[in-house]
Amino acid sequence: MVKTIIIVIIGMFICLVGFQAIDPNIPQNDPISQSVNDENMLSLTIEGEVVMPGKYKVDNDAILEDLITAAGGLLESADEDAINLSARLDGHDSYYIPAKSEYSNNCEITSEVQKVNINEATLDQLMTISGIKETLASRIIEYREQNGPFLLIEDLMNVSGIGKVTYQSIRDYVTLK
């Protein structure tokens, strides 16, 4: 009698597992299909002036606007002139949306630093950015002449001598427009 009960329980277990394997409504933890999905996705971090900064997965062919949408959109304080919404999201694992620099129509002297357009700035203009000396300013101009205009502020990290630390210290003082 006990053997019959054990055989029935084992048979029911085998049937249950078999039905789960063929039922299309039950999600499968298939590592092969999961890795295929991961190959079609980019895992990126977005910081700065977005509603929900953090890490997001987007399609391989996504643009910056898609990542911003995933993060809930831009805050009113975001500097839209400093970003290229149609830029492809490749070659970077994090993106930063800078805040607008404050300005006034009044003619008063302020200690606020004006943003420098890295696509048009001269050597002297680039050297006004704290942390950018003549050598680094020359490399920025050389990179721009060889590769065309910067599409993302993050592209500054492609310039020899600008690592993550230097980039983070200057990112709020540069713009693309």
Residue, then its C-alpha position, 0 to 999 in steps of 0.5 A: m500500500v505504501k509503495t503504491i502511494i509513493i509510486v502515485i506521488i512520484g508519477m504526479f510529480i513527473c506529470l506536473v514537471g512535464f506539463q510545466a515544461i510544455d505550458p507556454n504560459i509558465p515563464q521558463n528560466d532558460p539561461i540560453s534565452q536569457s543571455v540572448n535577451d541580455e545580448n540585445m540590451l545595454s545596462l547603463t547608469i544615468e545620473g544628474e537632472v533626471v527624475m529617477p537616476g539609476k541603472y536601466k536596461v535599454d535596447n542595443d539600438a537605443i538613443l539617449e532620449d530612450l534612456i532619459t525616458a526610462a529614467g522618468g524624463l528630464l527635470e526642469s533644471a536639466d540643461e537640454d542644450a548640453i545633451n544630444l537626445s539623438a546620440r546612440l548609447d554605445g561605448h559608455d556605461s554611464y551618462y550624466i545630465p547637467a543642470k542649467s547654469e543660472y543666468s540673469n539679465n542684470c549686469e552684475i558681477t558674479s562668481e559663477v563660471q560660464k559653460v564652455n562649448i567644447n565643440e567651438a572653444t579655443l585653447d584659451q577658452l578651454m583653459t578657463i575651466s578649472g583642471i584644464k591646462e594647456t596640454l589637456a586643452s590642446r588634446i581636446i582640440e586635437y581630438r575634436e579635429q580628428n573625430g569631429p564634434f563631440l556628440l556627448i559630454e561623456d566623449l571627453m573621456n576619450v581624450s587622452g588624459i581625461g579619466k573619470v575623475t577629471y571628467q566629473s570635475i569638469r562636466d558641469y562647466v562644459t556644454l555642446k552648444 
